[in-house]
Amino acid sequence: MEKMEGTKVMDNELYKAAMNGDSTILTSVAVTGDERTETKANILHIAIRHDRYDFIKTALGKFPQLVCQSNLDNNTPFHIGAKRGNTKILELLVNCYKNKAALEGLFPWRVKNSEGNTALHVALMCAKLQFAENLLMIDPELTAFVNNSGETPLHLAIRYRVIDSDRESVLYAMKLIITNSPGGISKVKSPPKESSEHTITLLLEKKPSVACMRDSDGLTPLLRAALFKTPDTSTIASILNYCPQSIEVCDSSGKTFFHLLTEHLHRDEYLLSIQETIQSLKNHQDFEGNTPAHLAVKNRNIFMLRFLFRVSANFAIKNKEGVSAADLLQQQSKEFRNLLLNNQVQSHCQCSHAQPFTFCIWHI
């Protein structure tokens, strides 16, 4: 193997010792702490990957500088620890930082890897929620760090959120596989009873303004939540509670939270539960001049159309092509319009004749 500049190439004996947790090798004068693998991993990276607590503790006592070193992907031991989610190892790493004057002024948990992710980003992507929460308590400023995609930890907590139904799905899949596997394995270890709800709330408590930050796709955490097929009502409620003004932030094409909701068939009870919040957005036009009503018709979203009728949205507003939502509705099939009627849509449109919308449909 080619020797890397400023380091020693790690031999197989030391690599296996770090992997297996054999800390006796660290007493050898031949081990200097400068050893690296071909991927620039040090002994700490390797030991953390295998949860070798005692080895890590001994290695940190001898070579505290290891805690700040990055591998080829610019992952520090904190990043590797975040993937594992071992909070005891996190405590070891943090205590090493606090106890060594040589590390004064450095914040190794703030270091970004090649994707721009801090250890907090990584923990949230891997759903290591307790690890993430412990990091937040150590350094609340981590909430505002963005990665190369412009994502804050809140964006990732929402994107990779863990909910009860996820846990049940995993448990069911595990049982299904084990039941059909040879060997007579019958006991299933349940996934941890964790939910992202508390983590998301904690992120918002530390810095509510991150709810208004847009990622490289132009989405705020709230707009990201709007795109879920199954609405995450608790997350949306938390965001609006801690940062109510986030409802005003549009995506990069001028679409509001209301516009994005039209992409999925949300049930009436959910839409009614957020009616007060989105009422002011019902006639908002995006950069193409489209209102939520335009998009609801284009997406043939029956539930959203019923809701828009109920809140008296203006179907007469024209987009930049001179087309109104009412025009688009006229272009739909008779079957689609009958479906609206069969769902007993009773409201009023805002056309010039100001008749009930059911009357409008009959005159299309």
VOBA-1610 file (N, C-alpha, C; in pm, whole numbers, padded with zeros to 5 digits, always signed):
BEGIN
Met+00084-00120+00000Met+00000+00000+00000Met+00087+00125+00000Glu+00040+00227-00069Glu+00113+00352-00076Glu+00095+00431+00053Lys+00206+00482+00103Lys+00203+00559+00226Lys+00146+00699+00199Met+00050+00741+00282Met-00009+00873+00266Met+00076+00977+00337Glu+00086+01095+00279Glu+00169+01202+00333Glu+00125+01239+00474Gly+00223+01245+00566Gly+00195+01286+00703Gly+00132+01178+00789Thr+00117+01059+00739Thr+00055+00950+00814Thr+00133+00822+00795Lys+00097+00723+00878Lys+00151+00589+00861Lys+00040+00499+00810Val+00074+00408+00724Val-00026+00313+00673Val-00059+00214+00784Met-00187+00197+00810Met-00231+00107+00916Met-00214-00038+00871Asp-00149-00118+00955Asp-00133-00259+00920Asp-00256-00339+00962Asn-00263-00461+00918Asn-00380-00545+00944Asn-00399-00574+01093Glu-00287-00588+01165Glu-00296-00619+01308Glu-00367-00508+01385Leu-00329-00384+01357Leu-00392-00271+01426Leu-00537-00254+01381Tyr-00561-00274+01253Tyr-00698-00262+01202Tyr-00791-00363+01272Lys-00746-00488+01282Lys-00829-00591+01345Lys-00847-00563+01493Ala-00743-00510+01557Ala-00753-00479+01699Ala-00858-00371+01723Ala-00859-00268+01638Ala-00960-00162+01651Ala-01099-00216+01623Met-01109-00304+01525Met-01238-00362+01488Met-01292-00453+01599Asn-01203-00527+01662Asn-01245-00624+01765Asn-01240-00568+01906Gly-01187-00447+01920Gly-01183-00385+02052Gly-01069-00431+02141Asp-00960-00477+02082Asp-00845-00523+02159Asp-00754-00405+02190Ser-00776-00345+02306Ser-00702-00223+02341Ser-00560-00249+02390Thr-00523-00375+02410Thr-00386-00405+02455Thr-00283-00360+02352Ile-00322-00357+02226Ile-00228-00317+02122Ile-00186-00171+02136Leu-00267-00092+02205Leu-00237+00050+02220Leu-00121+00076+02316Thr-00082-00027+02390Thr+00033-00013+02481Thr+00165-00023+02406Ser+00161-00068+02284Ser+00283-00083+02203Ser+00336+00054+02161Val+00467+00071+02172Val+00528+00197+02132Val+00522+00215+01981Ala+00494+00105+01909Ala+00487+00113+01764Ala+00361+00185+01717Val+00259+00190+01803Val+00134+00258+01769Val+00145+00405+01807Thr+00135+00493+01708Thr+00156+00636+01731Thr+00028+00720+01720Gly-00079+00660+01669Gly-00203+00736+01646Gly-00209+00801+01510Asp-00098+00793+01436Asp-00093+00852+01302Asp-00135+00753+01193Glu-00168+00632+01231Glu-00199+00528+01134Glu-00333+00555+01065Arg-00335+00534+00936Arg-00457+00553+00857Arg-00475+00438+00758Thr-00601+00409+00727Thr-00631+00310+00623Thr-00626+00379+00486Glu-00652+00303+00382Glu-00654+00361+00248Glu-00764+00467+00233Thr-00866+00458+00317Thr-00974+00558+00313Thr-00953+00668+00417Lys-00831+00677+00469Lys-00791+00778+00567Lys-00862+00765+00700Ala-00915+00648+00728Ala-00979+00625+00858Ala-00871+00600+00963Asn-00889+00658+01080Asn-00798+00628+01190Asn-00859+00519+01279Ile-00787+00484+01385Ile-00834+00372+01469Ile-00966+00406+01537Leu-00991+00535+01558Leu-01116+00577+01622Leu-01234+00555+01528His-01220+00591+01400His-01326+00567+01303His-01367+00420+01304Ile-01266+00333+01304Ile-01292+00188+01295Ile-01358+00137+01421Ala-01306+00174+01537Ala-01360+00125+01664Ala-01503+00174+01686Ile-01531+00299+01649Ile-01666+00353+01666Ile-01764+00278+01576Arg-01720+00245+01457Arg-01807+00172+01364Arg-01850+00037+01421His-01770-00017+01513His-01802-00148+01573His-01838-00136+01722Asp-01866-00013+01767Asp-01911+00011+01906Asp-01814-00043+02011Arg-01686-00026+01990Arg-01585-00077+02085Arg-01554+00031+02189Tyr-01638+00040+02286Tyr-01634+00148+02386Tyr-01500+00156+02459Asp-01453+00044+02514Asp-01330+00044+02593Asp-01209+00082+02508Phe-01206+00032+02386Phe-01096+00066+02296Phe-01096+00216+02267Ile-01214+00269+02242Ile-01227+00412+02212Ile-01180+00496+02330Lys-01221+00456+02449Lys-01183+00530+02570Lys-01031+00532+02588Thr-00968+00417+02567Thr-00823+00408+02581Thr-00753+00488+02472Ala-00803+00476+02349Ala-00741+00547+02236Ala-00750+00698+02255Leu-00862+00746+02304Leu-00878+00890+02327Leu-00786+00940+02438Gly-00762+00853+02538Gly-00671+00890+02646Gly-00529+00911+02597Lys-00488+00830+02498Lys-00352+00839+02445Lys-00340+00938+02330Phe-00444+00941+02244Phe-00436+01022+02121Phe-00562+01108+02105Pro-00579+01209+02190Pro-00702+01290+02184Pro-00721+01361+02050Gln-00613+01383+01977Gln-00625+01453+01848Gln-00706+01375+01746Leu-00724+01244+01770Leu-00800+01161+01675Leu-00944+01207+01660Val-00997+01271+01764Val-01138+01309+01764Val-01169+01414+01658Cys-01066+01486+01613Cys-01087+01593+01514Cys-01052+01551+01372Gln-01000+01431+01353Gln-00952+01390+01221Gln-01065+01339+01131Ser-01051+01366+01003Ser-01152+01326+00904Ser-01096+01217+00813Asn-01186+01132+00763Asn-01146+01031+00666Asn-01159+01085+00524Leu-01154+00999+00427Leu-01155+01042+00287Leu-01283+01116+00249Asp-01392+01084+00317Asp-01521+01151+00292Asp-01541+01270+00386Asn-01434+01307+00454Asn-01438+01417+00551Asn-01528+01387+00670Asn-01552+01260+00696Asn-01628+01221+00814Asn-01535+01213+00935Thr-01570+01283+01042Thr-01497+01274+01167Thr-01551+01156+01248Pro-01488+01123+01361Pro-01546+01022+01449Pro-01689+01056+01492Phe-01722+01184+01500Phe-01858+01224+01536Phe-01958+01181+01427His-01919+01193+01300His-02006+01148+01191His-02029+00998+01198Ile-01921+00923+01221Ile-01934+00777+01231Ile-02021+00740+01350Gly-02000+00811+01460Gly-02082+00786+01579Gly-02229+00816+01554Ala-02255+00920+01476Ala-02394+00957+01444Ala-02462+00847+01365Lys-02389+00780+01277Lys-02447+00669+01200Lys-02483+00552+01291Arg-02400+00530+01392Arg-02426+00420+01486Arg-02532+00456+01590Gly-02531+00582+01630Gly-02632+00627+01727Gly-02603+00590+01870Asn-02478+00554+01901Asn-02442+00514+02037Asn-02415+00639+02121Thr-02505+00670+02212Thr-02494+00793+02291Thr-02382+00786+02394Lys-02346+00666+02438Lys-02234+00652+02533Lys-02103+00689+02465Ile-02089+00651+02339Ile-01970+00687+02263Ile-01967+00837+02237Leu-02083+00897+02210Leu-02091+01041+02193Leu-02040+01112+02318Glu-02080+01062+02434Glu-02036+01121+02560Glu-01884+01112+02574Leu-01827+01000+02534Leu-01681+00984+02537Leu-01612+01089+02450Leu-01663+01105+02328Leu-01603+01199+02234Leu-01611+01343+02285Val-01725+01378+02338Val-01745+01514+02389Val-01657+01540+02511Asn-01650+01443+02600Asn-01567+01459+02720Asn-01420+01473+02684Cys-01378+01402+02580Cys-01240+01413+02534Cys-01213+01557+02490Tyr-01307+01613+02418Tyr-01294+01753+02371Tyr-01286+01848+02491Lys-01371+01826+02589Lys-01380+01919+02702Lys-01259+01910+02794Asn-01198+01792+02800Asn-01090+01769+02896Asn-00950+01799+02842Lys-00937+01822+02713Lys-00804+01840+02654Lys-00784+01984+02608Ala-00689+02052+02673Ala-00663+02192+02639Ala-00615+02207+02495Ala-00555+02100+02441Ala-00502+02105+02304Ala-00613+02123+02202Leu-00737+02091+02241Leu-00849+02101+02149Leu-00930+02229+02171Glu-00877+02316+02256Glu-00948+02439+02291Glu-00981+02521+02166Gly-01105+02566+02157Gly-01145+02649+02044Gly-01198+02571+01925Leu-01183+02440+01928Leu-01235+02358+01818Leu-01370+02300+01856Phe-01454+02283+01756Phe-01585+02221+01777Phe-01599+02106+01677Pro-01542+01991+01707Pro-01537+01882+01609Pro-01673+01832+01563Trp-01777+01851+01645Trp-01910+01808+01603Trp-01972+01904+01502Arg-01907+02019+01479Arg-01955+02114+01378Arg-01891+02091+01241Val-01791+02006+01236Val-01721+01981+01110Val-01817+01920+01009Lys-01809+01966+00884Lys-01894+01914+00778Lys-01818+01812+00694Asn-01888+01708+00650Asn-01826+01609+00561Asn-01836+01656+00416Ser-01802+01569+00324Ser-01798+01609+00182Ser-01935+01648+00127Glu-02043+01607+00194Glu-02178+01644+00152Glu-02229+01765+00229Gly-02141+01820+00313Gly-02179+01938+00391Gly-02258+01906+00516Asn-02265+01779+00552Asn-02344+01738+00668Asn-02260+01740+00797Thr-02318+01797+00901Thr-02258+01784+01034Thr-02301+01649+01092Ala-02249+01618+01209Ala-02289+01493+01275Ala-02439+01494+01305Leu-02496+01612+01332Leu-02640+01621+01358Leu-02719+01586+01233His-02679+01637+01118His-02745+01601+00993His-02745+01449+00975Val-02628+01389+00997Val-02613+01244+00975Val-02701+01164+01071Ala-02704+01205+01197Ala-02787+01136+01295Ala-02935+01138+01256Leu-02981+01250+01204Leu-03120+01262+01163Leu-03149+01180+01037Met-03054+01177+00945Met-03071+01096+00824Met-03078+00947+00858Cys-03007+00908+00963Cys-03005+00767+01003Cys-03107+00736+01112Ala-03190+00836+01145Ala-03296+00820+01246Ala-03240+00780+01382Lys-03124+00832+01416Lys-03065+00811+01549Lys-03106+00931+01634Leu-03229+00928+01679Leu-03292+01046+01735Leu-03236+01087+01871Gln-03205+00991+01956Gln-03150+01027+02087Gln-03011+01088+02072Phe-02934+01033+01981Phe-02801+01088+01952Phe-02816+01232+01904Ala-02912+01254+01815Ala-02936+01388+01761Ala-02977+01485+01871Glu-03065+01442+01958Glu-03112+01530+02065Glu-02999+01563+02163Asn-02913+01465+02190Asn-02800+01491+02279Asn-02704+01594+02217Leu-02682+01584+02088Leu-02598+01681+02018Leu-02658+01821+02026Leu-02790+01829+02013Leu-02859+01957+02020Leu-02842+02023+02157Met-02844+01942+02260Met-02826+01995+02395Met-02684+02045+02415Ile-02588+01980+02349Ile-02448+02020+02358Ile-02424+02152+02284Asp-02484+02163+02165Asp-02458+02279+02079Asp-02584+02315+02001Pro-02670+02400+02058Pro-02795+02439+01990Pro-02773+02510+01857Glu-02654+02570+01839Glu-02626+02642+01715Glu-02624+02549+01593Leu-02611+02420+01617Leu-02610+02324+01505Leu-02740+02328+01425Thr-02847+02378+01485Thr-02977+02380+01417Thr-02976+02464+01289Ala-02884+02562+01282Ala-02883+02653+01167Ala-02779+02616+01061Phe-02704+02508+01083Phe-02604+02467+00984Phe-02673+02403+00864Val-02629+02440+00744Val-02688+02383+00623Val-02586+02298+00549Asn-02634+02195+00480Asn-02544+02110+00402Asn-02535+02160+00258Asn-02472+02082+00173Asn-02451+02125+00034Asn-02582+02139-00044Ser-02689+02079+00007Ser-02820+02091-00056Ser-02905+02200+00009Gly-02842+02278+00096Gly-02913+02388+00162Gly-03007+02341+00270Glu-02993+02216+00316Glu-03085+02161+00414Glu-03035+02182+00557Thr-03123+02233+00640Thr-03096+02243+00783Thr-03127+02107+00846Pro-03086+02087+00970Pro-03127+01964+01040Pro-03279+01946+01045Leu-03354+02056+01052Leu-03500+02046+01054Leu-03553+01988+00923His-03495+02030+00810His-03535+01971+00681His-03518+01819+00685Leu-03404+01775+00738Leu-03374+01632+00737Leu-03458+01556+00840Ala-03486+01619+00953Ala-03571+01555+01053Ala-03709+01527+00995Ile-03755+01616+00908Ile-03885+01599+00843Ile-03876+01500+00728Arg-03772+01513+00646Arg-03757+01422+00532Arg-03742+01275+00577Tyr-03666+01254+00684Tyr-03639+01118+00731Tyr-03713+01088+00861Arg-03828+01150+00878Arg-03900+01140+01004Arg-03937+00996+01036Val-03946+00967+01165Val-03986+00836+01214Val-04120+00852+01284Ile-04219+00776+01239Ile-04351+00781+01300Ile-04391+00640+01342Asp-04494+00631+01422Asp-04536+00501+01476Asp-04565+00399+01367Ser-04624+00443+01258Ser-04657+00349+01150Ser-04531+00290+01087Asp-04421+00369+01085Asp-04295+00318+01034Asp-04246+00204+01121Arg-04254+00223+01250Arg-04209+00122+01344Arg-04290-00007+01329Glu-04421+00008+01314Glu-04506-00109+01298Glu-04475-00182+01168Ser-04445-00106+01062Ser-04412-00168+00932Ser-04283-00248+00941Val-04183-00190+01010Val-04056-00261+01027Val-04076-00388+01107Leu-04151-00379+01214Leu-04176-00495+01299Leu-04248-00605+01222Tyr-04347-00566+01143Tyr-04421-00663+01063Tyr-04330-00732+00963Ala-04243-00652+00895Ala-04151-00709+00796Ala-04054-00805+00860Met-04005-00771+00979Met-03911-00859+01050Met-03977-00991+01086Lys-04100-00983+01134Lys-04172-01104+01171Lys-04199-01192+01050Leu-04233-01126+00938Leu-04263-01199+00816Leu-04141-01275+00767Ile-04025-01209+00769Ile-03902-01272+00721Ile-03862-01388+00812Ile-03869-01365+00943Ile-03826-01468+01038Ile-03920-01588+01035Thr-04049-01561+01019Thr-04147-01670+01013Thr-04120-01763+00896Asn-04076-01705+00784Asn-04053-01783+00663Asn-03908-01829+00648Ser-03828-01808+00752Ser-03687-01846+00743Ser-03663-01978+00814Pro-03569-02060+00762Pro-03534-02185+00829Pro-03453-02155+00955Gly-03447-02248+01045Gly-03363-02232+01163Gly-03440-02217+01292Gly-03569-02199+01282Gly-03651-02196+01403Gly-03641-02070+01486Ile-03596-01957+01427Ile-03589-01832+01503Ile-03731-01781+01523Ser-03766-01753+01647Ser-03905-01714+01672Ser-03917-01579+01743Lys-03809-01533+01808Lys-03818-01409+01884Lys-03773-01290+01800Val-03851-01186+01801Val-03820-01066+01724Val-03794-00952+01821Lys-03680-00885+01801Lys-03649-00767+01881Lys-03715-00646+01817Ser-03802-00582+01892Ser-03877-00469+01838Ser-03786-00351+01810Pro-03817-00274+01705Pro-03745-00150+01680Pro-03764-00056+01798Pro-03670+00034+01822Pro-03684+00127+01935Pro-03810+00211+01925Lys-03872+00237+02039Lys-03995+00315+02042Lys-03960+00464+02036Glu-03921+00507+01917Glu-03883+00646+01897Glu-03975+00711+01795Ser-03994+00839+01812Ser-04070+00917+01716Ser-03997+01049+01693Ser-04003+01098+01571Ser-03936+01223+01538Ser-04006+01346+01596Glu-04125+01328+01646Glu-04205+01443+01693Glu-04130+01525+01797His-04072+01458+01896His-04001+01532+02002His-03875+01598+01948Thr-03805+01530+01858Thr-03682+01585+01800Thr-03712+01710+01719Ile-03818+01704+01640Ile-03858+01819+01559Ile-03896+01937+01647Thr-03969+01909+01753Thr-04007+02015+01847Thr-03883+02078+01911Leu-03786+01994+01946Leu-03663+02043+02008Leu-03585+02133+01912Leu-03578+02094+01785Leu-03511+02176+01683Leu-03579+02312+01671Leu-03710+02313+01673Leu-03785+02438+01661Leu-03769+02525+01786Glu-03762+02463+01902Glu-03743+02538+02025Glu-03608+02610+02026Lys-03505+02542+01975Lys-03371+02598+01977Lys-03357+02717+01883Lys-03421+02710+01767Lys-03410+02820+01669Lys-03532+02818+01577Pro-03640+02882+01615Pro-03764+02878+01536Pro-03748+02931+01393Ser-03656+03025+01372Ser-03642+03087+01240Ser-03596+02991+01131Val-03541+02875+01169Val-03496+02780+01066Val-03616+02728+00985Ala-03735+02741+01039Ala-03856+02696+00968Ala-03881+02778+00843Cys-03817+02894+00831Cys-03835+02978+00713Cys-03721+02962+00612Met-03624+02880+00643Met-03508+02864+00554Met-03541+02766+00441Arg-03503+02804+00318Arg-03531+02721+00202Arg-03407+02642+00161Asp-03427+02517+00120Asp-03316+02436+00072Asp-03292+02463-00076Ser-03203+02386-00139Ser-03169+02412-00279Ser-03284+02381-00374Asp-03385+02311-00326Asp-03507+02287-00405Asp-03610+02397-00384Gly-03573+02494-00301Gly-03664+02604-00273Gly-03770+02573-00170Leu-03750+02466-00093Leu-03851+02423+00004Leu-03809+02452+00147Thr-03901+02508+00222Thr-03883+02522+00366Thr-03922+02389+00430Pro-03891+02369+00558Pro-03938+02248+00625Pro-04090+02229+00616Leu-04166+02340+00626Leu-04311+02330+00616Leu-04354+02286+00477Leu-04293+02344+00374Leu-04327+02306+00236Leu-04288+02160+00210Arg-04178+02117+00270Arg-04138+01976+00257Arg-04244+01886+00318Ala-04296+01926+00433Ala-04400+01847+00501Ala-04528+01842+00418Ala-04555+01949+00342Ala-04677+01954+00260Ala-04676+01849+00149Leu-04558+01804+00110Leu-04545+01712-00003Leu-04566+01565+00035Phe-04578+01536+00164Phe-04599+01398+00204Phe-04738+01351+00164Lys-04744+01231+00111Lys-04872+01175+00070Lys-04964+01158+00191Thr-04905+01112+00300Thr-04980+01103+00425Thr-04940+01222+00511Pro-05030+01311+00543Pro-04994+01433+00614Pro-04939+01406+00754Asp-04832+01473+00789Asp-04775+01464+00923Asp-04830+01582+01003Thr-04947+01563+01058Thr-05019+01673+01123Thr-04943+01730+01243Ser-04876+01644+01319Ser-04806+01693+01438Ser-04688+01782+01399Thr-04616+01744+01293Thr-04503+01825+01247Thr-04550+01960+01196Ile-04654+01959+01114Ile-04708+02084+01060Ile-04757+02175+01173Ala-04823+02115+01271Ala-04873+02194+01384Ala-04757+02254+01464Ser-04650+02177+01483Ser-04535+02226+01559Ser-04467+02343+01487Ile-04449+02328+01355Ile-04385+02435+01278Ile-04466+02563+01287Leu-04596+02552+01268Leu-04682+02671+01269Leu-04694+02730+01410Asn-04678+02647+01511Asn-04682+02697+01648Asn-04558+02778+01682Tyr-04440+02726+01645Tyr-04315+02793+01678Tyr-04278+02903+01579Cys-04323+02887+01454Cys-04290+02988+01353Cys-04410+03009+01260Pro-04514+03078+01309Pro-04636+03095+01229Pro-04612+03168+01096Gln-04510+03254+01091Gln-04485+03327+00967Gln-04430+03239+00855Ser-04392+03115+00887Ser-04340+03025+00785Ser-04446+02991+00680Ile-04573+03011+00714Ile-04681+02984+00620Ile-04675+03080+00502Glu-04608+03193+00518Glu-04602+03294+00412Glu-04489+03269+00312Val-04396+03181+00344Val-04281+03159+00258Val-04318+03063+00145Cys-04292+03107+00023Cys-04323+03026-00096Cys-04199+02950-00143Asp-04220+02852-00229Asp-04106+02782-00287Asp-04047+02864-00402Ser-03950+02810-00473Ser-03879+02887-00576Ser-03965+02918-00697Ser-04083+02857-00707Ser-04175+02888-00818Ser-04296+02968-00772Gly-04289+03015-00647Gly-04396+03099-00595Gly-04514+03022-00536Lys-04499+02891-00522Lys-04609+02809-00468Lys-04608+02813-00315Thr-04727+02821-00260Thr-04744+02822-00116Thr-04766+02679-00065Phe-04775+02671+00066Phe-04810+02545+00133Phe-04941+02490+00075Phe-05037+02578+00049Phe-05167+02538-00005Phe-05153+02479-00145His-05070+02542-00229His-05048+02489-00364His-04996+02345-00359Leu-04897+02323-00271Leu-04833+02192-00266Leu-04926+02084-00211Leu-05021+02123-00130Leu-05118+02026-00076Leu-05203+01965-00187Thr-05217+02034-00300Thr-05303+01984-00408Thr-05245+01862-00479Glu-05120+01828-00451Glu-05055+01717-00521Glu-05103+01581-00472His-05166+01578-00354His-05212+01451-00299His-05359+01460-00257Leu-05423+01345-00249Leu-05566+01339-00215Leu-05583+01336-00064His-05575+01453-00001His-05594+01461+00143His-05743+01460+00177Arg-05777+01387+00279Arg-05917+01373+00319Arg-05972+01503+00379Asp-06105+01514+00374Asp-06173+01635+00421Asp-06137+01671+00564Glu-06131+01570+00652Glu-06108+01599+00793Glu-05973+01666+00816Tyr-05873+01625+00737Tyr-05741+01688+00752Tyr-05745+01832+00701Leu-05802+01853+00585Leu-05809+01987+00528Leu-05888+02081+00618Leu-05994+02030+00675Leu-06075+02113+00764Leu-05999+02148+00892Ser-05911+02058+00935Ser-05835+02082+01058Ser-05735+02196+01042Ile-05692+02225+00919Ile-05596+02333+00895Ile-05660+02450+00819Gln-05791+02451+00812Gln-05863+02552+00733Gln-05826+02694+00776Glu-05822+02718+00905Glu-05795+02853+00954Glu-05655+02900+00912Thr-05560+02804+00911Thr-05422+02837+00879Thr-05404+02875+00732Ile-05471+02800+00643Ile-05447+02819+00499Ile-05553+02903+00429Gln-05651+02950+00505Gln-05761+03028+00448Gln-05708+03148+00368Ser-05606+03214+00421Ser-05556+03335+00355Ser-05481+03306+00226Leu-05449+03179+00201Leu-05371+03141+00082Leu-05457+03088-00032Lys-05587+03085-00012Lys-05674+03015-00106Lys-05671+03074-00247Asn-05643+03203-00259Asn-05642+03267-00392Asn-05502+03315-00433His-05401+03271-00361His-05265+03314-00391His-05219+03257-00525Gln-05155+03340-00605Gln-05106+03297-00736Gln-04956+03274-00733Asp-04912+03164-00795Asp-04768+03138-00807Asp-04711+03220-00922Phe-04586+03198-00957Phe-04522+03281-01060Phe-04584+03262-01199Glu-04658+03155-01217Glu-04728+03132-01345Glu-04872+03184-01339Gly-04908+03239-01223Gly-05043+03293-01207Gly-05144+03191-01162Asn-05100+03069-01133Asn-05192+02962-01092Asn-05225+02971-00943Thr-05352+02958-00912Thr-05397+02949-00774Thr-05403+02802-00733Pro-05424+02772-00606Pro-05445+02632-00567Pro-05559+02567-00645Ala-05660+02645-00681Ala-05773+02590-00757Ala-05728+02541-00895His-05640+02618-00961His-05587+02573-01090His-05521+02436-01077Leu-05436+02423-00975Leu-05361+02299-00959Leu-05452+02184-00916Ala-05552+02214-00836Ala-05645+02111-00792Ala-05721+02051-00910Val-05761+02138-01004Val-05830+02088-01124Val-05733+02008-01211Lys-05613+02063-01232Lys-05514+01994-01316Lys-05481+01856-01260Asn-05475+01846-01127Asn-05444+01719-01062Asn-05567+01632-01039Arg-05683+01683-01083Arg-05810+01611-01064Arg-05829+01569-00918Asn-05799+01663-00831Asn-05802+01637-00687Asn-05940+01670-00631Ile-06023+01570-00627Ile-06162+01586-00582Ile-06171+01644-00442Phe-06091+01590-00350Phe-06099+01635-00211Phe-06060+01783-00198Met-05956+01822-00268Met-05912+01961-00260Met-06014+02054-00325Leu-06074+02011-00435Leu-06177+02094-00500Leu-06297+02112-00408Arg-06339+02008-00343Arg-06450+02019-00249Arg-06417+02120-00139Phe-06293+02112-00092Phe-06250+02204+00014Phe-06246+02348-00037Leu-06195+02367-00158Leu-06187+02501-00216Leu-06325+02562-00238Phe-06420+02479-00278Phe-06558+02528-00291Phe-06610+02571-00154Arg-06577+02490-00055Arg-06630+02516+00080Arg-06577+02648+00137Val-06452+02681+00106Val-06395+02805+00159Val-06410+02921+00062Ser-06494+02902-00039Ser-06526+03008-00137Ser-06403+03063-00209Ala-06319+02973-00256Ala-06205+03016-00337Ala-06254+03076-00468Asn-06176+03165-00524Asn-06215+03233-00647Asn-06167+03154-00769Phe-06259+03087-00837Phe-06226+03006-00953Phe-06218+03090-01081Ala-06245+03222-01070Ala-06245+03308-01188Ala-06110+03374-01214Ile-06017+03361-01119Ile-05885+03423-01137Ile-05812+03356-01254Lys-05754+03437-01341Lys-05685+03384-01458Lys-05534+03382-01436Asn-05471+03277-01489Asn-05325+03269-01482Asn-05262+03349-01597Lys-05132+03338-01614Lys-05063+03417-01716Lys-05101+03376-01858Glu-05161+03261-01872Glu-05208+03216-02004Glu-05352+03258-02028Gly-05408+03332-01934Gly-05545+03380-01948Gly-05649+03274-01918Val-05609+03170-01846Val-05700+03058-01816Val-05735+03058-01668Ser-05861+03045-01637Ser-05906+03038-01498Ser-05926+02893-01457Ala-05939+02871-01326Ala-05968+02736-01277Ala-06104+02690-01326Ala-06197+02784-01340Ala-06329+02750-01394Ala-06318+02703-01539Asp-06229+02767-01616Asp-06205+02724-01754Asp-06152+02581-01758Leu-06058+02554-01669Leu-06000+02419-01664Leu-06105+02316-01624Leu-06194+02358-01536Leu-06300+02266-01492Leu-06395+02235-01608Gln-06419+02333-01693Gln-06504+02312-01810Gln-06445+02207-01905Gln-06312+02198-01905Gln-06243+02105-01995Gln-06241+01962-01943Gln-06281+01944-01818Gln-06283+01809-01762Gln-06401+01730-01817Ser-06392+01599-01804Ser-06497+01512-01856Ser-06626+01529-01776Lys-06734+01490-01839Lys-06864+01496-01771Lys-06864+01407-01649Glu-06795+01293-01659Glu-06789+01198-01546Glu-06722+01264-01425Phe-06616+01340-01453Phe-06545+01406-01343Phe-06635+01510-01276Arg-06706+01588-01358Arg-06794+01690-01302Arg-06911+01627-01226Asn-06958+01515-01275Asn-07065+01444-01204Asn-07016+01392-01070Leu-06889+01352-01067Leu-06831+01304-00942Leu-06829+01415-00838Leu-06800+01535-00882Leu-06806+01649-00791Leu-06948+01666-00736Leu-07044+01654-00824Leu-07184+01670-00782Leu-07228+01558-00689Asn-07183+01437-00721Asn-07220+01322-00640Asn-07163+01330-00500Asn-07052+01405-00487Asn-06993+01425-00356Asn-07061+01540-00282Gln-07171+01589-00342Gln-07254+01690-00278Gln-07177+01817-00244Val-07106+01867-00345Val-07035+01994-00327Val-07139+02104-00318Gln-07146+02168-00207Gln-07241+02277-00187Gln-07164+02400-00140Ser-07144+02494-00227Ser-07075+02617-00191Ser-07111+02722-00294His-07043+02831-00291His-07066+02937-00388His-06935+02972-00456Cys-06939+02983-00587Cys-06822+03030-00658Cys-06825+03182-00657Gln-06722+03244-00713Gln-06718+03390-00717Gln-06723+03439-00862Cys-06800+03369-00943Cys-06822+03415-01080Cys-06919+03533-01076Ser-06938+03597-01189Ser-07017+03720-01193Ser-07162+03697-01153His-07216+03575-01183His-07358+03553-01153His-07381+03514-01007Ala-07271+03483-00935Ala-07279+03456-00791Ala-07384+03351-00756Gln-07394+03247-00836Gln-07485+03138-00808Gln-07410+03025-00736Pro-07484+02932-00673Pro-07417+02818-00612Pro-07332+02747-00716Phe-07217+02691-00672Phe-07126+02631-00769Phe-07186+02510-00838Thr-07278+02441-00772Thr-07344+02329-00839Thr-07419+02380-00962Phe-07470+02498-00951Phe-07539+02558-01066Phe-07438+02583-01178Cys-07316+02634-01139Cys-07213+02660-01238Cys-07175+02532-01313Ile-07161+02424-01241Ile-07121+02300-01304Ile-07227+02255-01405Trp-07352+02268-01369Trp-07458+02228-01461Trp-07458+02313-01587His-07401+02434-01577His-07400+02522-01694His-07269+02517-01772Ile-07180+02424-01735Ile-07055+02408-01809Ile-07082+02334-01940
//
